């Protein structure tokens, strides 16, 4: 799993930042931010209804939170809007365990409330306390330390979403070191670690973030143009949609300097074509997991999928071609699943990698390995070749049980809008490009599901 979180320089801003002594949880977050944002005359947030200055976040937007106690688990259903951000900050100062959610996942909210043992739900200005008698030792440990917490949910592409608990008092410390920033559109959502990172990084570094009203390809590009966006953090799925839309390069604004992509594996045909069409844009892959926190990345080149990962407090190793990571900023644990760390603190990412000196490339997940008659290969290789066929927007290959060979390949393809795919022609194309054991035995033309975080499901 990948998330986008990266920082850059915004001219003339960092030099004005006051010298502040930080003392961890002894100083509340709102007090810290008020010192950082004093004497500023530019907005922190640009949204569909106008601009928001930091001084107005806590002065003008408020809910009655008096019934919420320190240690409560609070689900905040919101977005990057003034009242959600104001409530977010005030809740953290009350030392609660925060569960940020969005309306896009409303069908799963009851499951989320149960898994995170939620005490209070806040939605559209309403504060509702839930009744239950459940406890959890990890949550109790935060309460005993009087620390705030953060619960994030995995995407659940391989099962029910896992409830990931962080010590938020420690989580937020990483933002107290000044870092550069550029004007960024907050494409990633309020319930995603990448979205939370963008929010906090911008707040602690006196930057400006733009919250889009809609997240269609056209709306995102028009918003980038309207507000002179410099950084677009997004997903490979969205970039594939952008490429297939026919709207680039004509709608790419001159202000855009960097596009970062994370949260899932990128395919090389898409990256190559984007780099060709947008030669002035710097494409940067990012890497991270909600379980582990921030992982710094150095890309080998703008058109390369090889990267070097690390950063302060991060160790990596590769065992049997699978990446494992040990992190000082790891989660406390899952609230609804077994501890995934070994006795020495290593986390198996299940990402299969290819090495090139200090650099690695993610080629797939262990769950995506296909075995046909003892010959093993990655589903991603079939998808890469399939995307070279004209008129295909998305492709998904899977191994299916076969009584003779153990498994065989089945392929689902989604055509570009208004395009028709001839199965016989596609099969002939794949027969020429792939070894016999990798050619799909069945091809289905259908839409491929895309989640609310713009990841292929």
DRENDO-1510 file (C-alpha; in Angstrom, 1 decimal, always signed):
<recs>
REC; n; res; u; v; w
REC; 1; UNK; +0.0; +0.0; +0.0 .
REC; 2; UNK; +1.2; +3.5; -0.8 .
REC; 3; UNK; +0.2; +7.0; +0.3 .
REC; 4; UNK; +1.2; +10.4; -1.1 .
REC; 5; UNK; +3.0; +12.7; +1.4 .
REC; 6; UNK; +5.8; +14.9; +0.2 .
REC; 7; UNK; +7.1; +18.4; +0.9 .
REC; 8; UNK; +8.5; +21.3; -1.2 .
REC; 9; UNK; +9.7; +24.9; -0.8 .
REC; 10; UNK; +7.3; +27.8; -1.0 .
REC; 11; UNK; +9.3; +30.9; -1.5 .
REC; 12; UNK; +9.2; +33.6; +1.1 .
REC; 13; UNK; +7.1; +31.7; +3.6 .
REC; 14; UNK; +9.5; +29.7; +5.7 .
REC; 15; UNK; +11.8; +32.6; +6.3 .
REC; 16; UNK; +9.0; +34.4; +8.1 .
REC; 17; UNK; +8.2; +31.5; +10.4 .
REC; 18; UNK; +8.8; +32.4; +14.1 .
REC; 19; UNK; +11.3; +30.4; +16.2 .
REC; 20; UNK; +9.1; +28.3; +18.5 .
REC; 21; UNK; +10.2; +26.0; +21.2 .
REC; 22; UNK; +8.2; +22.8; +21.0 .
REC; 23; UNK; +7.6; +20.6; +24.1 .
REC; 24; UNK; +5.6; +17.7; +22.8 .
REC; 25; UNK; +2.1; +17.2; +24.3 .
REC; 26; UNK; +2.7; +20.0; +27.0 .
REC; 27; UNK; +1.7; +22.6; +24.5 .
REC; 28; UNK; -1.7; +22.2; +22.8 .
REC; 29; UNK; -1.9; +22.0; +19.0 .
REC; 30; UNK; -4.0; +25.1; +18.6 .
REC; 31; UNK; -1.7; +27.2; +20.7 .
REC; 32; UNK; +1.3; +26.0; +18.6 .
REC; 33; UNK; -0.5; +26.8; +15.3 .
REC; 34; UNK; -1.6; +30.3; +16.5 .
REC; 35; UNK; +2.1; +31.1; +17.1 .
REC; 36; UNK; +3.1; +29.8; +13.7 .
REC; 37; UNK; +0.3; +31.7; +11.9 .
REC; 38; UNK; +0.6; +35.0; +13.7 .
REC; 39; UNK; +1.4; +38.0; +11.5 .
REC; 40; UNK; +0.3; +36.2; +8.3 .
REC; 41; UNK; -2.0; +37.7; +5.6 .
REC; 42; UNK; -2.6; +34.8; +3.3 .
REC; 43; UNK; -5.2; +32.0; +3.6 .
REC; 44; UNK; -4.5; +28.5; +4.9 .
REC; 45; UNK; -7.4; +26.9; +3.0 .
REC; 46; UNK; -9.1; +27.7; -0.3 .
REC; 47; UNK; -12.4; +25.9; -0.7 .
REC; 48; UNK; -15.6; +26.1; -2.8 .
REC; 49; UNK; -17.0; +29.0; -0.8 .
REC; 50; UNK; -13.9; +31.1; -0.6 .
REC; 51; UNK; -10.7; +31.5; +1.4 .
REC; 52; UNK; -10.1; +30.6; +5.1 .
REC; 53; UNK; -7.5; +32.3; +7.2 .
REC; 54; UNK; -6.1; +30.3; +10.1 .
REC; 55; UNK; -7.3; +32.9; +12.7 .
REC; 56; UNK; -10.9; +32.3; +11.5 .
REC; 57; UNK; -10.7; +28.5; +11.9 .
REC; 58; UNK; -11.0; +28.6; +15.7 .
REC; 59; UNK; -12.7; +31.9; +16.1 .
REC; 60; UNK; -15.7; +31.5; +13.7 .
REC; 61; UNK; -16.4; +27.7; +13.4 .
REC; 62; UNK; -17.4; +25.9; +16.5 .
REC; 63; UNK; -19.5; +23.1; +17.8 .
REC; 64; UNK; -20.5; +22.4; +21.4 .
REC; 65; UNK; -18.0; +19.8; +22.4 .
REC; 66; UNK; -18.5; +20.2; +26.2 .
REC; 67; UNK; -20.0; +16.7; +26.6 .
REC; 68; UNK; -16.9; +15.1; +25.0 .
REC; 69; UNK; -14.4; +13.8; +27.6 .
REC; 70; UNK; -10.7; +13.2; +27.4 .
REC; 71; UNK; -10.2; +9.6; +26.2 .
REC; 72; UNK; -13.5; +9.4; +24.3 .
REC; 73; UNK; -13.3; +7.7; +20.9 .
REC; 74; UNK; -14.9; +10.2; +18.5 .
REC; 75; UNK; -15.9; +9.6; +14.9 .
REC; 76; UNK; -15.8; +12.9; +12.9 .
REC; 77; UNK; -17.6; +12.6; +9.6 .
REC; 78; UNK; -16.3; +15.5; +7.5 .
REC; 79; UNK; -14.1; +16.8; +4.8 .
REC; 80; UNK; -11.5; +19.5; +4.3 .
REC; 81; UNK; -14.0; +22.3; +5.2 .
REC; 82; UNK; -13.7; +25.0; +7.9 .
REC; 83; UNK; -16.0; +23.4; +10.5 .
REC; 84; UNK; -14.4; +19.9; +10.1 .
REC; 85; UNK; -10.9; +21.3; +10.4 .
REC; 86; UNK; -11.8; +23.4; +13.4 .
REC; 87; UNK; -13.5; +20.5; +15.1 .
REC; 88; UNK; -10.5; +18.2; +14.3 .
REC; 89; UNK; -8.1; +20.6; +16.0 .
REC; 90; UNK; -10.3; +21.1; +19.1 .
REC; 91; UNK; -10.9; +17.4; +19.5 .
REC; 92; UNK; -7.1; +16.7; +19.5 .
REC; 93; UNK; -6.6; +19.3; +22.2 .
REC; 94; UNK; -9.2; +17.5; +24.3 .
REC; 95; UNK; -7.0; +14.3; +24.1 .
REC; 96; UNK; -9.6; +12.2; +22.5 .
REC; 97; UNK; -9.1; +9.2; +20.1 .
REC; 98; UNK; -10.1; +10.6; +16.7 .
REC; 99; UNK; -11.7; +8.5; +13.9 .
REC; 100; UNK; -11.9; +10.7; +10.7 .
REC; 101; UNK; -14.5; +9.5; +8.2 .
REC; 102; UNK; -16.1; +10.7; +5.0 .
REC; 103; UNK; -19.7; +10.5; +3.8 .
REC; 104; UNK; -18.4; +8.3; +0.8 .
REC; 105; UNK; -18.1; +5.3; +3.2 .
REC; 106; UNK; -21.5; +5.7; +4.9 .
REC; 107; UNK; -22.4; +2.1; +4.1 .
REC; 108; UNK; -19.5; +1.0; +6.3 .
REC; 109; UNK; -19.9; +3.5; +9.1 .
REC; 110; UNK; -21.7; +1.1; +11.5 .
REC; 111; UNK; -18.8; -1.4; +11.0 .
REC; 112; UNK; -16.3; +1.4; +11.6 .
REC; 113; UNK; -18.1; +2.5; +14.8 .
REC; 114; UNK; -18.1; -1.1; +16.1 .
REC; 115; UNK; -14.5; -1.8; +15.2 .
REC; 116; UNK; -13.1; +1.4; +16.7 .
REC; 117; UNK; -15.4; +1.2; +19.8 .
REC; 118; UNK; -16.7; +4.7; +19.0 .
REC; 119; UNK; -18.2; +6.6; +21.9 .
REC; 120; UNK; -19.3; +9.8; +20.0 .
REC; 121; UNK; -20.3; +10.5; +16.4 .
REC; 122; UNK; -20.1; +14.1; +15.0 .
REC; 123; UNK; -21.8; +14.7; +11.6 .
REC; 124; UNK; -23.2; +17.9; +10.2 .
REC; 125; UNK; -23.1; +19.8; +13.5 .
REC; 126; UNK; -24.7; +17.0; +15.5 .
REC; 127; UNK; -23.0; +15.4; +18.4 .
REC; 128; UNK; -24.3; +12.0; +19.3 .
REC; 129; UNK; -23.1; +9.7; +22.1 .
REC; 130; UNK; -23.4; +5.9; +21.4 .
REC; 131; UNK; -24.1; +3.3; +24.1 .
REC; 132; UNK; -21.8; +0.3; +24.5 .
REC; 133; UNK; -19.7; -1.5; +27.2 .
REC; 134; UNK; -16.7; -2.6; +25.1 .
REC; 135; UNK; -13.1; -1.9; +26.0 .
REC; 136; UNK; -9.7; -2.4; +24.3 .
REC; 137; UNK; -6.3; -2.6; +25.9 .
REC; 138; UNK; -4.6; -0.4; +23.2 .
REC; 139; UNK; -7.2; +2.4; +23.7 .
REC; 140; UNK; -6.9; +2.1; +27.5 .
REC; 141; UNK; -3.1; +2.5; +27.2 .
REC; 142; UNK; -3.6; +5.9; +25.5 .
REC; 143; UNK; -6.1; +7.0; +28.1 .
REC; 144; UNK; -3.7; +6.1; +30.9 .
REC; 145; UNK; -1.0; +8.2; +29.2 .
REC; 146; UNK; -3.5; +11.1; +28.6 .
REC; 147; UNK; -2.4; +11.0; +24.9 .
REC; 148; UNK; -4.7; +11.7; +21.9 .
REC; 149; UNK; -5.1; +8.9; +19.3 .
REC; 150; UNK; -5.9; +8.5; +15.7 .
REC; 151; UNK; -7.8; +5.6; +14.1 .
REC; 152; UNK; -7.5; +5.0; +10.3 .
REC; 153; UNK; -9.1; +2.2; +8.3 .
REC; 154; UNK; -7.4; +0.2; +5.6 .
REC; 155; UNK; -9.1; +0.1; +2.2 .
REC; 156; UNK; -10.2; -3.5; +2.8 .
REC; 157; UNK; -9.3; -4.7; -0.7 .
REC; 158; UNK; -8.4; -8.1; +0.7 .
REC; 159; UNK; -11.0; -8.4; +3.5 .
REC; 160; UNK; -12.8; -6.2; +6.0 .
REC; 161; UNK; -11.0; -2.9; +6.7 .
REC; 162; UNK; -8.6; -3.0; +9.6 .
REC; 163; UNK; -8.8; -0.3; +12.4 .
REC; 164; UNK; -5.3; +1.1; +12.7 .
REC; 165; UNK; -4.5; +2.9; +16.0 .
REC; 166; UNK; -1.8; +5.5; +16.3 .
REC; 167; UNK; -0.7; +7.5; +19.3 .
REC; 168; UNK; -1.5; +10.9; +17.9 .
REC; 169; UNK; +0.5; +12.8; +20.5 .
REC; 170; UNK; +3.6; +11.1; +19.0 .
REC; 171; UNK; +2.2; +11.1; +15.4 .
REC; 172; UNK; +2.0; +14.9; +15.3 .
REC; 173; UNK; +5.6; +15.4; +16.5 .
REC; 174; UNK; +7.0; +14.8; +13.1 .
REC; 175; UNK; +5.4; +18.0; +11.8 .
REC; 176; UNK; +7.1; +20.2; +14.3 .
REC; 177; UNK; +10.4; +20.3; +12.2 .
REC; 178; UNK; +10.0; +23.1; +9.7 .
REC; 179; UNK; +9.8; +21.8; +6.1 .
REC; 180; UNK; +9.2; +23.6; +2.8 .
REC; 181; UNK; +5.8; +23.6; +1.1 .
REC; 182; UNK; +4.2; +24.4; -2.3 .
REC; 183; UNK; +0.6; +25.3; -3.0 .
REC; 184; UNK; -1.2; +21.9; -3.0 .
REC; 185; UNK; -4.6; +20.6; -4.0 .
REC; 186; UNK; -5.8; +18.2; -1.3 .
REC; 187; UNK; -6.9; +15.3; -3.6 .
REC; 188; UNK; -6.6; +12.6; -1.0 .
REC; 189; UNK; -9.5; +12.4; +1.4 .
REC; 190; UNK; -10.2; +13.3; +5.0 .
REC; 191; UNK; -10.1; +9.6; +6.1 .
REC; 192; UNK; -6.8; +8.8; +4.4 .
REC; 193; UNK; -3.4; +9.1; +6.0 .
REC; 194; UNK; -2.2; +11.0; +3.0 .
REC; 195; UNK; -5.0; +13.6; +3.3 .
REC; 196; UNK; -4.3; +14.0; +7.1 .
REC; 197; UNK; -0.6; +14.4; +6.3 .
REC; 198; UNK; -1.3; +17.1; +3.8 .
REC; 199; UNK; -3.5; +18.9; +6.2 .
REC; 200; UNK; -1.0; +18.9; +9.1 .
REC; 201; UNK; +2.0; +19.5; +7.0 .
REC; 202; UNK; +0.4; +22.6; +5.5 .
REC; 203; UNK; -0.8; +23.9; +8.9 .
REC; 204; UNK; +2.6; +23.5; +10.6 .
REC; 205; UNK; +4.5; +25.0; +7.6 .
REC; 206; UNK; +2.3; +28.0; +6.8 .
REC; 207; UNK; +1.3; +26.8; +3.5 .
REC; 208; UNK; -1.9; +27.0; +1.4 .
REC; 209; UNK; -4.0; +24.0; +0.5 .
REC; 210; UNK; -6.9; +23.9; -2.0 .
REC; 211; UNK; -9.9; +21.6; -1.3 .
REC; 212; UNK; -11.6; +20.6; -4.5 .
REC; 213; UNK; -15.4; +20.5; -4.7 .
REC; 214; UNK; -15.4; +17.5; -7.0 .
REC; 215; UNK; -12.8; +14.9; -7.9 .
REC; 216; UNK; -13.5; +14.2; -11.5 .
REC; 217; UNK; -10.5; +14.6; -13.9 .
REC; 218; UNK; -11.9; +17.7; -15.5 .
REC; 219; UNK; -12.9; +19.3; -12.2 .
REC; 220; UNK; -9.4; +18.6; -10.7 .
REC; 221; UNK; -7.6; +20.1; -13.6 .
REC; 222; UNK; -9.8; +23.2; -13.8 .
REC; 223; UNK; -9.3; +23.7; -10.0 .
REC; 224; UNK; -5.6; +23.4; -10.4 .
REC; 225; UNK; -5.7; +26.1; -13.2 .
REC; 226; UNK; -8.0; +28.4; -11.3 .
REC; 227; UNK; -5.9; +28.4; -8.1 .
REC; 228; UNK; -2.4; +28.1; -9.7 .
REC; 229; UNK; -1.7; +24.7; -8.0 .
REC; 230; UNK; +1.9; +23.7; -7.9 .
REC; 231; UNK; +1.6; +20.1; -6.5 .
REC; 232; UNK; -1.0; +17.5; -7.3 .
REC; 233; UNK; -0.8; +14.4; -5.0 .
REC; 234; UNK; -2.9; +11.6; -6.5 .
REC; 235; UNK; -3.2; +7.9; -7.3 .
REC; 236; UNK; -2.1; +5.8; -10.3 .
REC; 237; UNK; -5.8; +5.0; -11.0 .
REC; 238; UNK; -6.6; +8.7; -11.2 .
REC; 239; UNK; -3.6; +9.3; -13.4 .
REC; 240; UNK; -4.8; +6.5; -15.8 .
REC; 241; UNK; -8.2; +8.2; -15.9 .
REC; 242; UNK; -6.6; +11.5; -16.6 .
REC; 243; UNK; -4.5; +10.0; -19.4 .
REC; 244; UNK; -7.5; +8.3; -21.0 .
REC; 245; UNK; -9.7; +11.4; -20.7 .
REC; 246; UNK; -8.1; +13.2; -23.6 .
REC; 247; UNK; -7.9; +16.4; -21.5 .
REC; 248; UNK; -4.1; +16.4; -21.3 .
REC; 249; UNK; -1.9; +18.2; -22.0 .
REC; 250; UNK; -4.4; +21.0; -23.0 .
REC; 251; UNK; -5.9; +21.4; -19.5 .
REC; 252; UNK; -2.6; +21.1; -17.6 .
REC; 253; UNK; -2.0; +24.6; -16.0 .
REC; 254; UNK; +1.4; +26.2; -16.4 .
REC; 255; UNK; +1.6; +26.5; -12.6 .
REC; 256; UNK; +1.7; +22.7; -12.0 .
REC; 257; UNK; +5.3; +21.6; -11.3 .
REC; 258; UNK; +5.0; +18.2; -9.5 .
REC; 259; UNK; +2.6; +15.3; -9.7 .
REC; 260; UNK; +3.0; +12.7; -7.0 .
REC; 261; UNK; +1.4; +9.3; -7.1 .
REC; 262; UNK; +1.0; +6.7; -4.4 .
REC; 263; UNK; -1.5; +4.4; -2.6 .
REC; 264; UNK; -1.1; +1.6; -5.2 .
REC; 265; UNK; +1.2; +0.2; -7.8 .
REC; 266; UNK; +1.7; +2.4; -10.9 .
REC; 267; UNK; +1.9; +0.7; -14.4 .
REC; 268; UNK; +4.8; +1.6; -16.7 .
REC; 269; UNK; +2.8; +2.3; -19.9 .
REC; 270; UNK; +0.8; +5.0; -18.1 .
REC; 271; UNK; +3.9; +6.6; -16.5 .
REC; 272; UNK; +5.8; +6.6; -19.8 .
REC; 273; UNK; +2.9; +8.2; -21.7 .
REC; 274; UNK; +2.3; +10.8; -19.0 .
REC; 275; UNK; +6.0; +11.7; -19.0 .
REC; 276; UNK; +5.9; +12.1; -22.8 .
REC; 277; UNK; +2.8; +14.3; -22.8 .
REC; 278; UNK; +3.9; +16.4; -19.9 .
REC; 279; UNK; +7.7; +16.9; -20.2 .
REC; 280; UNK; +7.8; +19.9; -17.8 .
REC; 281; UNK; +6.1; +18.0; -15.0 .
REC; 282; UNK; +8.2; +16.2; -12.3 .
REC; 283; UNK; +6.5; +12.9; -11.6 .
REC; 284; UNK; +7.4; +11.5; -8.1 .
REC; 285; UNK; +6.4; +8.2; -6.6 .
REC; 286; UNK; +5.7; +8.1; -2.9 .
REC; 287; UNK; +5.5; +5.2; -0.5 .
REC; 288; UNK; +4.0; +4.5; +2.8 .
REC; 289; UNK; +1.6; +2.5; +4.9 .
REC; 290; UNK; -1.0; +3.6; +7.4 .
REC; 291; UNK; +0.4; +1.0; +9.8 .
REC; 292; UNK; +4.0; +2.5; +9.6 .
REC; 293; UNK; +3.7; +6.2; +9.2 .
REC; 294; UNK; +5.9; +8.4; +7.1 .
REC; 295; UNK; +8.5; +6.8; +4.7 .
REC; 296; UNK; +10.8; +9.1; +2.8 .
REC; 297; UNK; +11.3; +8.4; -0.9 .
REC; 298; UNK; +14.0; +9.1; -3.5 .
REC; 299; UNK; +13.0; +8.4; -7.0 .
REC; 300; UNK; +15.6; +7.1; -9.5 .
REC; 301; UNK; +14.1; +9.3; -12.3 .
REC; 302; UNK; +10.8; +10.9; -13.2 .
REC; 303; UNK; +10.0; +8.1; -15.6 .
REC; 304; UNK; +11.3; +5.3; -13.4 .
REC; 305; UNK; +9.3; +3.1; -11.0 .
REC; 306; UNK; +12.5; +2.4; -9.0 .
REC; 307; UNK; +12.8; +4.2; -5.7 .
REC; 308; UNK; +14.9; +4.3; -2.5 .
REC; 309; UNK; +12.9; +4.4; +0.7 .
REC; 310; UNK; +14.0; +5.2; +4.2 .
REC; 311; UNK; +14.1; +8.3; +6.4 .
REC; 312; UNK; +14.6; +8.9; +10.1 .
REC; 313; UNK; +13.6; +5.9; +12.2 .
REC; 314; UNK; +13.0; +3.7; +9.2 .
REC; 315; UNK; +14.8; +0.4; +8.5 .
REC; 316; UNK; +14.2; -1.9; +5.5 .
REC; 317; UNK; +15.1; -5.4; +4.5 .
REC; 318; UNK; +14.1; -7.8; +1.7 .
REC; 319; UNK; +13.5; -11.5; +2.4 .
REC; 320; UNK; +12.6; -13.8; -0.5 .
REC; 321; UNK; +11.9; -10.7; -2.7 .
REC; 322; UNK; +9.4; -9.4; -0.2 .
REC; 323; UNK; +9.9; -6.0; +1.4 .
REC; 324; UNK; +9.8; -5.7; +5.3 .
REC; 325; UNK; +10.0; -2.5; +7.2 .
REC; 326; UNK; +10.7; -1.5; +10.8 .
REC; 327; UNK; +9.6; +2.0; +11.9 .
REC; 328; UNK; +9.8; +4.0; +15.0 .
REC; 329; UNK; +6.5; +5.7; +14.0 .
REC; 330; UNK; +4.5; +2.5; +13.6 .
REC; 331; UNK; +1.0; +2.1; +14.8 .
REC; 332; UNK; +0.2; +0.8; +18.3 .
REC; 333; UNK; -1.8; -2.0; +16.6 .
REC; 334; UNK; -5.0; -3.1; +15.0 .
REC; 335; UNK; -8.2; -2.8; +17.1 .
REC; 336; UNK; -9.9; -5.6; +15.2 .
REC; 337; UNK; -7.1; -7.9; +14.0 .
REC; 338; UNK; -4.0; -9.7; +15.2 .
REC; 339; UNK; -0.7; -7.9; +15.7 .
REC; 340; UNK; +1.2; -8.0; +12.3 .
REC; 341; UNK; +4.7; -7.3; +13.7 .
REC; 342; UNK; +7.2; -10.0; +14.5 .
REC; 343; UNK; +9.1; -10.2; +17.8 .
REC; 344; UNK; +11.7; -7.7; +16.5 .
REC; 345; UNK; +9.2; -5.2; +15.2 .
REC; 346; UNK; +9.4; -6.0; +11.5 .
REC; 347; UNK; +6.3; -5.6; +9.4 .
REC; 348; UNK; +5.9; -7.7; +6.3 .
REC; 349; UNK; +4.4; -5.4; +3.6 .
REC; 350; UNK; +3.6; -8.3; +1.2 .
REC; 351; UNK; +5.0; -6.2; -1.5 .
REC; 352; UNK; +7.2; -8.2; -4.0 .
REC; 353; UNK; +10.1; -6.1; -5.2 .
REC; 354; UNK; +12.8; -6.1; -7.8 .
REC; 355; UNK; +16.2; -4.7; -6.8 .
REC; 356; UNK; +18.5; -2.4; -8.7 .
REC; 357; UNK; +21.4; -1.4; -6.5 .
REC; 358; UNK; +20.0; +0.8; -3.7 .
REC; 359; UNK; +16.7; +1.1; -5.5 .
REC; 360; UNK; +13.7; -1.1; -5.5 .
REC; 361; UNK; +10.6; -1.4; -7.7 .
REC; 362; UNK; +7.2; -2.8; -6.5 .
REC; 363; UNK; +6.1; -5.4; -9.0 .
REC; 364; UNK; +3.1; -6.7; -7.1 .
REC; 365; UNK; +1.6; -8.2; -4.0 .
REC; 366; UNK; +2.2; -11.7; -2.7 .
REC; 367; UNK; -1.6; -12.3; -3.1 .
REC; 368; UNK; -1.2; -11.4; -6.8 .
REC; 369; UNK; +1.3; -14.2; -7.6 .
REC; 370; UNK; -0.1; -16.7; -10.2 .
REC; 371; UNK; +1.1; -20.2; -10.5 .
REC; 372; UNK; +0.4; -22.1; -13.8 .
REC; 373; UNK; +1.8; -25.6; -13.9 .
REC; 374; UNK; +4.6; -24.6; -11.5 .
REC; 375; UNK; +5.5; -21.4; -13.4 .
REC; 376; UNK; +5.1; -18.4; -11.2 .
REC; 377; UNK; +4.5; -14.8; -12.4 .
REC; 378; UNK; +2.8; -11.6; -11.4 .
REC; 379; UNK; -0.7; -10.5; -12.5 .
REC; 380; UNK; +0.8; -7.0; -13.0 .
REC; 381; UNK; +2.9; -8.3; -15.9 .
REC; 382; UNK; -0.2; -9.3; -17.8 .
REC; 383; UNK; -1.9; -6.1; -16.9 .
REC; 384; UNK; +1.1; -4.1; -18.2 .
REC; 385; UNK; +1.0; -5.8; -21.5 .
REC; 386; UNK; -2.8; -5.5; -21.8 .
REC; 387; UNK; -2.7; -1.7; -21.3 .
REC; 388; UNK; -0.5; -1.5; -24.4 .
REC; 389; UNK; -3.5; -2.5; -26.5 .
REC; 390; UNK; -5.3; +0.6; -27.8 .
REC; 391; UNK; -8.6; +1.6; -26.2 .
REC; 392; UNK; -8.2; -0.1; -22.8 .
REC; 393; UNK; -8.6; +2.1; -19.7 .
REC; 394; UNK; -8.1; -0.5; -17.0 .
REC; 395; UNK; -7.1; -4.2; -16.8 .
REC; 396; UNK; -7.2; -6.7; -14.0 .
REC; 397; UNK; -5.7; -10.2; -14.2 .
REC; 398; UNK; -6.3; -12.9; -11.6 .
REC; 399; UNK; -5.3; -16.5; -11.1 .
REC; 400; UNK; -8.3; -18.9; -11.0 .
REC; 401; UNK; -8.2; -22.6; -9.8 .
REC; 402; UNK; -7.6; -25.1; -12.6 .
REC; 403; UNK; -7.8; -28.9; -12.0 .
REC; 404; UNK; -5.0; -29.6; -14.5 .
REC; 405; UNK; -2.5; -26.7; -14.1 .
REC; 406; UNK; -3.4; -25.6; -10.6 .
REC; 407; UNK; -4.3; -22.1; -11.9 .
REC; 408; UNK; -5.0; -20.3; -15.1 .
REC; 409; UNK; -5.3; -16.6; -15.9 .
REC; 410; UNK; -8.6; -14.7; -16.3 .
REC; 411; UNK; -8.6; -11.1; -17.5 .
REC; 412; UNK; -11.1; -8.3; -17.1 .
REC; 413; UNK; -10.7; -5.2; -19.3 .
REC; 414; UNK; -12.6; -1.9; -19.2 .
REC; 415; UNK; -12.6; +0.0; -22.5 .
REC; 416; UNK; -12.1; +3.7; -22.8 .
REC; 417; UNK; -15.5; +5.5; -23.0 .
REC; 418; UNK; -17.1; +5.1; -26.5 .
REC; 419; UNK; -14.6; +2.5; -27.5 .
REC; 420; UNK; -15.3; -1.1; -28.4 .
REC; 421; UNK; -12.9; -4.0; -27.7 .
REC; 422; UNK; -12.7; -7.0; -30.1 .
REC; 423; UNK; -12.0; -10.0; -27.9 .
REC; 424; UNK; -10.4; -12.0; -30.7 .
REC; 425; UNK; -8.1; -9.2; -31.7 .
REC; 426; UNK; -7.1; -8.6; -28.0 .
REC; 427; UNK; -6.5; -12.3; -27.5 .
REC; 428; UNK; -4.3; -12.5; -30.6 .
REC; 429; UNK; -2.3; -9.4; -29.4 .
REC; 430; UNK; -1.7; -11.1; -26.0 .
REC; 431; UNK; -0.8; -14.4; -27.6 .
REC; 432; UNK; +2.0; -12.6; -29.5 .
REC; 433; UNK; +3.2; -10.6; -26.4 .
REC; 434; UNK; +3.0; -13.2; -23.6 .
REC; 435; UNK; +4.4; -16.7; -23.0 .
REC; 436; UNK; +1.8; -19.4; -23.4 .
REC; 437; UNK; +1.3; -20.1; -19.7 .
REC; 438; UNK; +0.6; -16.4; -19.1 .
REC; 439; UNK; -2.1; -15.9; -21.8 .
REC; 440; UNK; -5.6; -15.5; -20.4 .
REC; 441; UNK; -8.0; -18.4; -20.8 .
REC; 442; UNK; -10.9; -16.1; -20.4 .
REC; 443; UNK; -11.4; -12.4; -21.2 .
REC; 444; UNK; -14.3; -10.4; -19.9 .
REC; 445; UNK; -15.2; -6.8; -21.0 .
REC; 446; UNK; -16.7; -5.0; -18.0 .
REC; 447; UNK; -16.3; -2.0; -15.7 .
REC; 448; UNK; -13.6; -2.4; -13.0 .
REC; 449; UNK; -14.6; -1.0; -9.6 .
REC; 450; UNK; -12.8; +2.1; -8.3 .
REC; 451; UNK; -13.0; +2.9; -4.6 .
REC; 452; UNK; -13.7; +6.3; -3.1 .
REC; 453; UNK; -10.0; +6.9; -2.6 .
REC; 454; UNK; -9.5; +6.4; -6.4 .
REC; 455; UNK; -7.9; +3.0; -6.1 .
REC; 456; UNK; -8.7; +0.0; -8.3 .
REC; 457; UNK; -10.6; -2.6; -6.2 .
</recs>
